[in-house]
Structure formats: structure tokens, C-alpha cells
Amino acid sequence: MEAAAAEPRVRLVQLPLPTLTALGDGDLDKANAFAPIRLTPYFILPDQRGTWARRASQVSADPGVADWVTGVIIALDLGGVPVGRAGFHAPPDERGMVEIGYAIDPFYRHRGYARAAFEALLERALFVPSVRVVRVSIAPDNAASMAVVAPFGFVKVGEEWDGDDGLEYVYERSAITG
């Protein structure tokens, strides 16, 4: 009988502004000069750079948002290998809403890292009193992401057009427990 695979264990690592800026510029060497962990070429692919540039702009404008925005997912069960990015798009807005975003390096997909990072972010949101709503936006054809969020009580509340990703369905759930 085969042993069941262990659940993936992750840690989210926030990045300093110089690393965010360098990733947005596509400069991996410069990013790694400031990063608290060794980043891979995945993090400067064209479809990643826009996220890093937006987060660098946010942190530059308000250093207080650094703990909220996108960071790197570290796979603890793989010895600390960076497997993707995850975080909130911003701190809670005036409605108390935060939006979770994540992306996994294709080499590490379908191993549970997206779900583990999503769970960590959702748990954090549920314990911050100013957060009242948690949102996630998913492309209609992204079955893997739909499967990640399905068990957590999210309800489709609309659709939006994302400049990078096209049409996305918007899902929300209350962050108020009990």
C-alpha cells in the first residue's frame, strides 16, 4: 500500500521594495541582490512582471502596504524552494474588502501549493478585524483556480475585465466568522 502524499507546507515571504522594482523591470540579478530568498527566472517572465511593477508602485507610494501585497510562496516541504507568488492586491479598502491573488510556477502546479497559499491568506484575512469581505477573481476557463476556492464558501458576485487576464468572474465571501 502506498503512503499518502504529505500536505504541502508553505510560507509567504514579503519582498523589499528594491526586489519588487527589479522584478517588475525583469532584472533577476538585481532582484536577487535584495531578496531574502533566491528567486528563479519564473518570477521575471512577462506574465509576472506586471504584478511586481504594480506592487512596487503601491509600496513606493505607501510603505505601510508592504505586508499586504504579493510575496513569494516558499515550499517548506521542498526545503524552501520558491514555487510561486501570492498575496493580497492591497490592504483592506473602505468596504473592508481584500482580494487574494496567486500564481504558481508551472513546474510546481497540481501539487497543492496554490491551495496551501490561498488557505494561509484566507486565514490571515479572517483574523484581521478590519477585513469584512474576501474576494478572488478567476478567469472562467481556469478550472484549477476554481477548484482551489470552491471549498471555502465563495459566491459569484459578478464579472470584471482585467487588463492582463481578460474576463474574470468575481467571487466573495464574508470574513466575519461566528
N, CA, C and O of each residue as an XYZ file, in Angstrom:
712
protein
N       0.840     -1.183      0.000
C       0.000      0.000      0.000
C       0.887      1.248      0.000
O       1.845      1.340      0.768
N       0.556      2.205     -0.869
C       1.332      3.427     -0.990
C       0.963      4.404      0.115
O      -0.205      4.533      0.481
N       1.968      5.089      0.640
C       1.720      6.119      1.661
C       1.099      7.336      0.996
O       1.447      7.687     -0.132
N       0.182      7.973      1.700
C      -0.434      9.189      1.182
C       0.608     10.305      1.138
O       1.466     10.416      2.014
N       0.509     11.115      0.108
C       1.432     12.249     -0.024
C       1.162     13.253      1.093
O       0.011     13.497      1.457
N       2.216     13.823      1.623
C       2.082     14.819      2.681
C       1.467     16.091      2.103
O       1.703     16.438      0.946
N       0.687     16.770      2.916
C       0.134     18.052      2.511
C       1.274     19.043      2.324
O       2.200     19.076      3.135
N       1.224     19.840      1.284
C       2.294     20.830      1.101
C       2.265     21.855      2.227
O       1.200     22.264      2.689
N       3.423     22.250      2.649
C       3.577     23.287      3.663
C       4.254     24.479      3.019
O       5.277     24.343      2.349
N       3.671     25.649      3.229
C       4.208     26.855      2.604
C       4.392     27.966      3.630
O       3.817     27.953      4.718
N       5.208     28.911      3.239
C       5.378     30.162      3.969
C       5.380     31.263      2.920
O       5.949     31.100      1.840
N       4.752     32.367      3.235
C       4.736     33.505      2.320
C       5.797     34.497      2.777
O       5.829     34.897      3.941
N       6.655     34.885      1.857
C       7.759     35.789      2.155
C       7.519     37.108      1.428
O       7.409     37.142      0.203
N       7.439     38.193      2.198
C       7.285     39.511      1.598
C       8.636     39.970      1.056
O       9.691     39.606      1.576
N       8.576     40.763      0.018
C       9.794     41.225     -0.650
C      10.002     42.717     -0.418
O       9.039     43.482     -0.376
N      11.264     43.133     -0.266
C      11.545     44.567     -0.113
C      11.322     45.311     -1.432
O      11.355     44.719     -2.511
N      11.098     46.597     -1.321
C      10.821     47.433     -2.495
C      11.858     47.268     -3.609
O      11.460     47.141     -4.767
N      13.169     47.262     -3.325
C      14.116     47.102     -4.437
C      13.930     45.779     -5.194
O      14.160     45.720     -6.402
N      13.518     44.732     -4.495
C      13.277     43.452     -5.171
C      12.028     43.542     -6.032
O      12.032     43.097     -7.180
N      10.956     44.116     -5.489
C       9.725     44.281     -6.274
C      10.004     45.083     -7.544
O       9.546     44.720     -8.628
N      10.754     46.169     -7.403
C      11.074     47.033     -8.544
C      11.892     46.272     -9.584
O      11.596     46.336    -10.777
N      12.905     45.561     -9.142
C      13.756     44.808    -10.070
C      12.965     43.710    -10.776
O      13.165     43.479    -11.969
N      12.068     43.029    -10.057
C      11.239     42.003    -10.702
C      10.337     42.634    -11.761
O      10.178     42.090    -12.854
N       9.750     43.780    -11.432
C       8.922     44.493    -12.405
C       9.704     44.902    -13.634
O       9.156     44.960    -14.735
N      11.001     45.189    -13.448
C      11.880     45.564    -14.562
C      12.445     44.350    -15.290
O      13.084     44.492    -16.332
N      12.212     43.155    -14.745
C      12.736     41.941    -15.374
C      14.210     41.686    -15.093
O      14.864     40.955    -15.837
N      14.735     42.278    -14.031
C      16.157     42.146    -13.698
C      16.321     41.168    -12.536
O      16.276     41.568    -11.372
N      16.510     39.884    -12.853
C      16.596     38.845    -11.824
C      17.837     39.001    -10.950
O      17.767     38.800     -9.737
N      18.960     39.355    -11.546
C      20.181     39.522    -10.750
C      20.005     40.616     -9.696
O      20.366     40.427     -8.534
N      19.463     41.731    -10.096
C      19.237     42.829     -9.147
C      18.195     42.431     -8.104
O      18.344     42.741     -6.922
N      17.148     41.750     -8.542
C      16.116     41.291     -7.598
C      16.737     40.393     -6.536
O      16.462     40.544     -5.345
N      17.569     39.466     -6.971
C      18.195     38.538     -6.028
C      19.210     39.210     -5.120
O      19.500     38.701     -4.037
N      19.758     40.351     -5.543
C      20.699     41.074     -4.689
C      20.010     41.609     -3.427
O      20.659     41.801     -2.399
N      18.702     41.846     -3.506
C      17.946     42.400     -2.382
C      16.963     41.411     -1.762
O      16.462     41.651     -0.664
N      16.681     40.310     -2.442
C      15.652     39.359     -1.992
C      16.110     38.561     -0.774
O      17.288     38.226     -0.653
N      15.177     38.258      0.125
C      15.515     37.440      1.287
C      15.639     35.946      0.952
O      16.080     35.154      1.785
N      15.253     35.574     -0.250
C      15.368     34.197     -0.731
C      15.827     34.244     -2.186
O      15.698     35.276     -2.844
N      16.354     33.146     -2.683
C      16.850     33.078     -4.067
C      15.682     32.856     -5.017
O      15.005     31.830     -4.955
N      15.453     33.823     -5.891
C      14.359     33.753     -6.856
C      14.824     33.104     -8.150
O      16.012     33.117     -8.472
N      13.880     32.540     -8.885
C      14.170     31.831    -10.128
C      13.686     32.650    -11.330
O      12.954     33.622    -11.148
N      14.075     32.281    -12.539
C      13.626     33.015    -13.731
C      12.102     33.093    -13.892
O      11.607     33.987    -14.579
N      11.364     32.190    -13.283
C       9.896     32.243    -13.356
C       9.374     33.616    -12.934
O       8.414     34.124    -13.514
N      10.000     34.206    -11.935
C       9.486     35.431    -11.339
C       9.649     36.660    -12.225
O       9.086     37.711    -11.918
N      10.410     36.557    -13.325
C      10.543     37.695    -14.245
C       9.953     37.400    -15.621
O      10.203     38.141    -16.572
N       9.175     36.330    -15.737
C       8.500     36.063    -17.006
C       7.559     37.226    -17.322
O       7.077     37.896    -16.409
N       7.299     37.467    -18.591
C       6.442     38.607    -18.955
C       5.091     38.635    -18.236
O       4.609     39.714    -17.890
N       4.471     37.474    -18.002
C       3.167     37.480    -17.347
C       3.259     37.712    -15.838
O       2.230     37.843    -15.176
N       4.454     37.763    -15.294
C       4.656     38.036    -13.863
C       5.042     39.486    -13.602
O       4.731     40.041    -12.549
N       5.710     40.082    -14.553
C       6.318     41.395    -14.341
C       5.315     42.496    -14.014
O       5.612     43.377    -13.208
N       4.140     42.460    -14.622
C       3.127     43.491    -14.354
C       2.693     43.506    -12.899
O       2.523     44.570    -12.303
N       2.517     42.324    -12.333
C       2.139     42.243    -10.918
C       3.214     42.861    -10.045
O       2.915     43.650     -9.148
N       4.463     42.505    -10.303
C       5.557     43.046     -9.482
C       5.669     44.563     -9.638
O       5.914     45.271     -8.661
N       5.490     45.060    -10.857
C       5.572     46.506    -11.077
C       4.454     47.239    -10.321
O       4.691     48.289     -9.725
N       3.230     46.678    -10.350
C       2.115     47.287     -9.610
C       2.398     47.289     -8.106
O       2.159     48.287     -7.427
N       2.904     46.177     -7.596
C       3.179     46.091     -6.154
C       4.313     47.047     -5.766
O       4.266     47.657     -4.698
N       5.323     47.181     -6.620
C       6.403     48.132     -6.342
C       5.854     49.551     -6.280
O       6.241     50.329     -5.409
N       4.964     49.886     -7.190
C       4.355     51.214     -7.201
C       3.549     51.456     -5.923
O       3.619     52.535     -5.335
N       2.785     50.449     -5.498
C       1.997     50.574     -4.269
C       2.896     50.794     -3.051
O       2.644     51.687     -2.242
N       3.938     49.982     -2.926
C       4.828     50.066     -1.762
C       5.621     51.363     -1.790
O       5.893     51.949     -0.742
N       5.993     51.814     -2.975
C       6.708     53.089     -3.095
C       5.822     54.240     -2.625
O       6.287     55.148     -1.937
N       4.549     54.197     -2.998
C       3.617     55.259     -2.604
C       3.258     55.193     -1.124
O       3.036     56.226     -0.491
N       3.199     53.970     -0.563
C       2.827     53.801      0.845
C       3.525     52.567      1.399
O       3.013     51.457      1.254
N       4.688     52.739      2.032
C       5.436     51.597      2.566
C       4.623     50.729      3.524
O       4.963     49.564      3.734
N       3.563     51.271      4.102
C       2.723     50.514      5.026
C       1.961     49.368      4.383
O       1.460     48.493      5.090
N       1.860     49.353      3.054
C       1.122     48.273      2.387
C       2.007     47.052      2.119
O       1.519     46.022      1.655
N       3.298     47.166      2.410
C       4.242     46.091      2.065
C       3.859     44.738      2.650
O       4.090     43.707      2.017
N       3.282     44.724      3.837
C       2.906     43.450      4.456
C       1.653     42.836      3.842
O       1.344     41.675      4.107
N       0.938     43.588      3.038
C      -0.296     43.091      2.437
C      -0.100     42.582      1.020
O      -0.781     41.643      0.606
N       0.798     43.170      0.282
C       0.862     42.875     -1.149
C       1.602     41.575     -1.445
O       2.176     40.941     -0.560
N       1.567     41.213     -2.694
C       2.110     39.960     -3.199
C       3.529     39.686     -2.737
O       4.399     40.555     -2.778
N       3.737     38.458     -2.301
C       5.058     37.983     -1.921
C       5.325     36.647     -2.607
O       4.621     36.266     -3.542
N       6.325     35.959     -2.142
C       6.742     34.695     -2.749
C       6.270     33.530     -1.883
O       6.368     33.575     -0.657
N       5.759     32.491     -2.534
C       5.360     31.263     -1.853
C       6.586     30.366     -1.772
O       7.178     30.004     -2.788
N       6.953     30.016     -0.552
C       8.081     29.125     -0.314
C       7.521     27.761      0.074
O       6.691     27.662      0.978
N       7.972     26.713     -0.606
C       7.546     25.341     -0.293
C       8.458     24.794      0.798
O       9.596     24.411      0.526
N       7.965     24.757      2.014
C       8.761     24.261      3.138
C       9.050     22.770      2.985
O      10.110     22.294      3.393
N       8.112     22.041      2.399
C       8.304     20.599      2.206
C       9.344     20.285      1.132
O       9.747     19.133      0.975
N       9.781     21.315      0.390
C      10.838     21.144     -0.605
C      12.124     21.856     -0.164
O      13.021     22.088     -0.974
N      12.202     22.191      1.094
C      13.415     22.834      1.599
C      13.495     24.326      1.358
O      14.586     24.895      1.396
N      12.373     24.972      1.113
C      12.380     26.424      0.950
C      12.458     26.905     -0.484
O      12.851     28.045     -0.734
N      12.092     26.064     -1.422
C      12.101     26.426     -2.845
C      10.961     27.406     -3.132
O       9.836     27.173     -2.689
N      11.221     28.500     -3.864
C      10.130     29.396     -4.260
C       9.310     28.759     -5.384
O       9.855     28.387     -6.424
N       7.991     28.636     -5.165
C       7.135     27.933     -6.122
C       6.087     28.833     -6.769
O       5.349     28.387     -7.647
N       6.014     30.083     -6.349
C       5.022     30.977     -6.944
C       4.914     32.260     -6.146
O       5.754     32.566     -5.300
N       3.854     33.004     -6.439
C       3.610     34.259     -5.739
C       2.176     34.274     -5.223
O       1.283     33.665     -5.810
N       1.975     34.974     -4.126
C       0.632     35.099     -3.558
C       0.601     36.281     -2.611
O       1.621     36.684     -2.052
N      -0.572     36.817     -2.447
C      -0.761     37.913     -1.510
C      -2.092     38.582     -1.769
O      -2.917     38.091     -2.538
N      -2.282     39.690     -1.126
C      -3.474     40.499     -1.345
C      -3.127     41.575     -2.364
O      -1.969     41.973     -2.492
N      -4.127     42.036     -3.078
C      -3.894     43.106     -4.047
C      -3.580     44.419     -3.341
O      -2.904     45.287     -3.894
N      -4.078     44.553     -2.111
C      -3.886     45.783     -1.338
C      -4.407     45.524      0.078
O      -5.025     44.490      0.330
N      -4.161     46.457      1.000
C      -4.775     46.336      2.323
C      -6.298     46.464      2.204
O      -6.804     46.778      1.126
N      -7.025     46.229      3.278
C      -8.488     46.371      3.214
C      -8.892     47.762      2.726
O      -8.326     48.770      3.147
N      -9.875     47.799      1.836
C     -10.373     49.079      1.334
C     -11.443     49.623      2.285
O     -11.653     49.079      3.369
N     -12.114     50.697      1.869
C     -13.113     51.335      2.731
C     -14.272     50.405      3.065
O     -14.950     50.601      4.074
N     -14.504     49.406      2.240
C     -15.558     48.404      2.479
C     -15.058     47.279      3.393
O     -15.845     46.449      3.850
N     -13.743     47.256      3.656
C     -13.162     46.163      4.430
C     -12.875     44.955      3.560
O     -12.784     43.833      4.059
N     -12.732     45.178      2.254
C     -12.515     44.091      1.305
C     -11.033     43.955      0.980
O     -10.325     44.943      0.788
N     -10.581     42.693      0.925
C      -9.257     42.364      0.414
C      -9.433     41.339     -0.692
O     -10.333     40.500     -0.642
N      -8.564     41.416     -1.689
C      -8.611     40.453     -2.786
C      -7.335     39.630     -2.784
O      -6.228     40.165     -2.731
N      -7.514     38.318     -2.843
C      -6.396     37.384     -2.869
C      -6.005     37.110     -4.317
O      -6.858     36.904     -5.181
N      -4.702     37.113     -4.562
C      -4.173     36.743     -5.869
C      -3.027     35.768     -5.695
O      -2.309     35.819     -4.697
N      -2.852     34.886     -6.653
C      -1.770     33.901     -6.577
C      -1.462     33.371     -7.965
O      -2.306     33.409     -8.860
N      -0.251     32.879     -8.132
C       0.174     32.225     -9.369
C       1.279     31.247     -8.989
O       2.142     31.560     -8.168
N       1.247     30.078     -9.584
C       2.219     29.030     -9.283
C       3.073     28.765    -10.517
O       2.564     28.676    -11.634
N       4.364     28.642    -10.300
C       5.301     28.248    -11.354
C       4.778     26.956    -11.971
O       4.486     26.010    -11.240
N       4.651     26.888    -13.305
C       4.114     25.679    -13.940
C       4.802     24.380    -13.502
O       4.159     23.331    -13.456
N       6.078     24.435    -13.187
C       6.790     23.229    -12.756
C       6.232     22.672    -11.449
O       6.355     21.476    -11.186
N       5.615     23.533    -10.621
C       5.125     23.126     -9.305
C       3.602     23.063     -9.202
O       3.062     22.885     -8.111
N       2.913     23.205    -10.322
C       1.452     23.163    -10.294
C       0.936     21.749    -10.015
O       1.633     20.752    -10.204
N      -0.310     21.711     -9.558
C      -1.023     20.452     -9.286
C      -0.380     19.662     -8.153
O      -0.441     18.433     -8.126
N       0.239     20.385     -7.217
C       0.849     19.748     -6.043
C       0.269     20.293     -4.741
O       0.691     19.888     -3.657
N      -0.699     21.212     -4.842
C      -1.352     21.747     -3.650
C      -0.800     23.060     -3.134
O      -1.251     23.547     -2.098
N       0.164     23.646     -3.827
C       0.760     24.887     -3.324
C      -0.181     26.079     -3.432
O      -0.180     26.943     -2.556
N      -0.978     26.141     -4.482
C      -1.937     27.245     -4.606
C      -2.948     27.172     -3.461
O      -3.242     28.182     -2.822
N      -3.471     25.987     -3.209
C      -4.454     25.841     -2.124
C      -3.819     26.184     -0.772
O      -4.441     26.870      0.039
N      -2.605     25.722     -0.521
C      -1.945     25.994      0.756
C      -1.724     27.497      0.939
O      -1.952     28.024      2.028
N      -1.285     28.187     -0.108
C      -1.080     29.635     -0.016
C      -2.421     30.350      0.146
O      -2.536     31.287      0.936
N      -3.426     29.910     -0.595
C      -4.764     30.504     -0.503
C      -5.312     30.360      0.916
O      -5.839     31.318      1.482
N      -5.188     29.172      1.484
C      -5.659     28.935      2.849
C      -4.945     29.842      3.852
O      -5.572     30.377      4.766
N      -3.638     30.013      3.680
C      -2.874     30.871      4.592
C      -3.358     32.323      4.504
O      -3.498     32.997      5.524
N      -3.611     32.795      3.291
C      -4.082     34.168      3.120
C      -5.507     34.328      3.636
O      -5.822     35.333      4.274
N      -6.362     33.363      3.372
C      -7.734     33.429      3.861
C      -7.752     33.424      5.389
O      -8.490     34.194      6.005
N      -6.953     32.570      5.993
C      -6.881     32.527      7.455
C      -6.420     33.872      8.012
O      -6.969     34.362      8.999
N      -5.416     34.461      7.381
C      -4.956     35.782      7.840
C      -6.087     36.796      7.756
O      -6.319     37.553      8.698
N      -6.794     36.813      6.622
C      -7.884     37.775      6.435
C      -8.967     37.594      7.494
O      -9.529     38.575      7.981
N      -9.262     36.350      7.851
C     -10.328     36.090      8.814
C      -9.976     36.550     10.227
O     -10.866     36.690     11.065
N      -8.693     36.788     10.505
C      -8.273     37.204     11.838
C      -7.900     38.671     11.931
O      -7.410     39.121     12.967
N      -8.126     39.425     10.863
C      -7.863     40.867     10.893
C      -9.221     41.563     11.019
O     -10.036     41.492     10.099
N      -9.469     42.232     12.142
C     -10.793     42.809     12.388
C     -11.290     43.772     11.304
O     -12.496     43.866     11.076
N     -10.384     44.483     10.639
C     -10.826     45.442      9.619
C     -11.234     44.774      8.304
O     -11.800     45.433      7.432
N     -10.960     43.488      8.151
C     -11.356     42.766      6.935
C     -12.758     42.189      7.142
O     -13.000     41.413      8.066
N     -13.672     42.590      6.255
C     -15.046     42.105      6.335
C     -15.440     41.244      5.140
O     -16.372     40.443      5.222
N     -14.719     41.416      4.024
C     -15.029     40.677      2.798
C     -13.723     40.220      2.156
O     -12.752     40.973      2.092
N     -13.716     38.979      1.683
C     -12.563     38.461      0.942
C     -13.029     38.176     -0.477
O     -14.084     37.577     -0.688
N     -12.236     38.607     -1.443
C     -12.580     38.473     -2.864
C     -11.488     37.706     -3.580
O     -10.324     37.719     -3.180
N     -11.894     37.032     -4.656
C     -10.961     36.410     -5.591
C     -11.584     36.526     -6.978
O     -12.795     36.371     -7.139
N     -10.754     36.798     -7.973
C     -11.211     36.905     -9.364
C     -10.525     35.816    -10.167
O      -9.310     35.635    -10.085
N     -11.336     35.080    -10.960
C     -10.816     33.917    -11.671
C     -11.329     33.913    -13.106
O     -12.512     34.151    -13.350
N     -10.436     33.644    -14.048
C     -10.848     33.516    -15.450
C     -11.819     32.339    -15.574
O     -11.615     31.307    -14.935
N     -12.859     32.475    -16.375
C     -13.873     31.428    -16.482
C     -13.326     30.052    -16.881
O     -13.912     29.028    -16.531
N     -12.217     30.026    -17.604
C     -11.662     28.745    -18.053
C     -10.567     28.209    -17.135
O      -9.901     27.231    -17.477
N     -10.373     28.838    -15.972
C      -9.323     28.414    -15.047
C      -9.897     27.432    -14.023
O     -10.166     27.793    -12.878
N     -10.076     26.196    -14.457
C     -10.674     25.167    -13.601
C      -9.836     24.899    -12.357
O     -10.386     24.614    -11.294
N      -8.520     24.985    -12.476
C      -7.660     24.719    -11.323
C      -7.912     25.743    -10.210
O      -8.026     25.367     -9.043
N      -7.999     27.012    -10.553
C      -8.268     28.026     -9.530
C      -9.681     27.913     -8.985
O      -9.910     28.137     -7.796
N     -10.627     27.568     -9.842
C     -11.998     27.361     -9.359
C     -12.006     26.260     -8.301
O     -12.705     26.368     -7.293
N     -11.235     25.210     -8.532
C     -11.169     24.094     -7.580
C     -10.485     24.510     -6.280
O     -10.830     24.005     -5.212
N      -9.517     25.428     -6.362
C      -8.828     25.899     -5.152
C      -9.816     26.599     -4.223
O      -9.812     26.337     -3.020
N     -10.657     27.479     -4.750
C     -11.516     28.296     -3.891
C     -12.866     27.654     -3.568
O     -13.541     28.074     -2.628
N     -13.260     26.642     -4.336
C     -14.586     26.041     -4.171
C     -14.931     25.624     -2.742
O     -16.060     25.865     -2.314
N     -14.030     25.017     -1.991
C     -14.404     24.546     -0.644
C     -14.580     25.640      0.405
O     -14.941     25.335      1.542
N     -14.337     26.895      0.062
C     -14.264     27.935      1.078
C     -15.464     28.880      1.128
O     -15.386     29.931      1.763
N     -16.546     28.535      0.488
C     -17.774     29.308      0.616
C     -17.843     30.596     -0.165
O     -18.603     31.496      0.195
N     -17.064     30.708     -1.232
C     -17.130     31.903     -2.073
C     -18.342     31.826     -2.996
O     -18.706     30.750     -3.468
N     -18.965     32.981     -3.248
C     -20.145     33.087     -4.086
C     -19.838     34.053     -5.223
O     -19.247     35.111     -5.004
N     -20.243     33.686     -6.440
C     -20.033     34.580     -7.581
C     -20.914     35.819     -7.416
O     -22.127     35.720     -7.231
N     -20.264     37.002     -7.489
C     -20.992     38.258     -7.318
C     -20.950     39.135     -8.567
O     -21.563     40.202     -8.600
N     -20.232     38.689     -9.586
C     -20.170     39.488    -10.799
C     -19.038     39.070    -11.702
O     -18.425     38.015    -11.536
N     -18.778     39.948    -12.679
C     -17.701     39.737    -13.647
C     -16.951     41.052    -13.794
O     -17.498     42.124    -13.533
N     -15.684     40.958    -14.217
C     -14.900     42.155    -14.480
C     -13.915     41.866    -15.607
O     -13.609     40.714    -15.915
N     -13.440     42.928    -16.200
C     -12.419     42.796    -17.225
C     -11.084     43.207    -16.621
O     -10.928     44.331    -16.145
N     -10.126     42.293    -16.644
C      -8.788     42.553    -16.139
C      -7.893     42.845    -17.339
O      -7.883     42.084    -18.306
N      -7.148     43.936    -17.281
C      -6.288     44.330    -18.393
C      -5.243     43.293    -18.747
O      -4.837     43.201    -19.905
N      -4.797     42.511    -17.776
C      -3.797     41.475    -18.032
C      -4.428     40.128    -18.374
O      -3.943     39.412    -19.250
N      -5.510     39.789    -17.677
C      -6.054     38.438    -17.762
C      -7.361     38.309    -18.528
O      -7.828     37.191    -18.745
N      -7.968     39.419    -18.946
C      -9.239     39.346    -19.670
C     -10.415     39.186    -18.712
O     -10.371     39.648    -17.572
N     -11.473     38.520    -19.196
C     -12.683     38.322    -18.406
C     -12.393     37.480    -17.175
O     -11.738     36.441    -17.258
N     -12.887     37.940    -16.032
C     -12.768     37.182    -14.786
C     -14.107     37.190    -14.067
O     -14.836     38.181    -14.091
N     -14.415     36.080    -13.434
C     -15.569     36.008    -12.538
C     -15.092     36.460    -11.163
O     -13.993     36.115    -10.730
N     -15.930     37.235    -10.484
C     -15.601     37.760     -9.168
C     -16.384     36.970     -8.123
O     -17.606     36.841     -8.200
N     -15.648     36.445     -7.144
C     -16.238     35.674     -6.053
C     -15.903     36.364     -4.743
O     -14.809     36.903     -4.580
N     -16.849     36.346     -3.807
C     -16.625     36.929     -2.492
C     -17.193     36.031     -1.411
O     -18.046     35.178     -1.654
N     -16.689     36.254     -0.215
C     -17.257     35.633      0.977
C     -17.016     36.564      2.158
O     -16.101     37.388      2.147
N     -17.841     36.415      3.156
C     -17.691     37.215      4.362
C     -16.444     36.769      5.113
O     -16.099     35.587      5.124
N     -15.785     37.718      5.731
C     -14.635     37.399      6.579
C     -15.052     37.374      8.039
O     -14.233     37.113      8.919
N     -16.319     37.644      8.295
C     -16.810     37.646      9.665
C     -17.238     36.233     10.024
O     -18.121     35.655      9.391
N     -16.602     35.693     11.042
C     -16.894     34.338     11.460
C     -17.704     34.340     12.745
O     -17.699     35.310     13.503
N     -18.400     33.235     12.973
C     -19.136     33.081     14.223
C     -20.450     33.644     14.121
O     -21.215     33.603     15.085
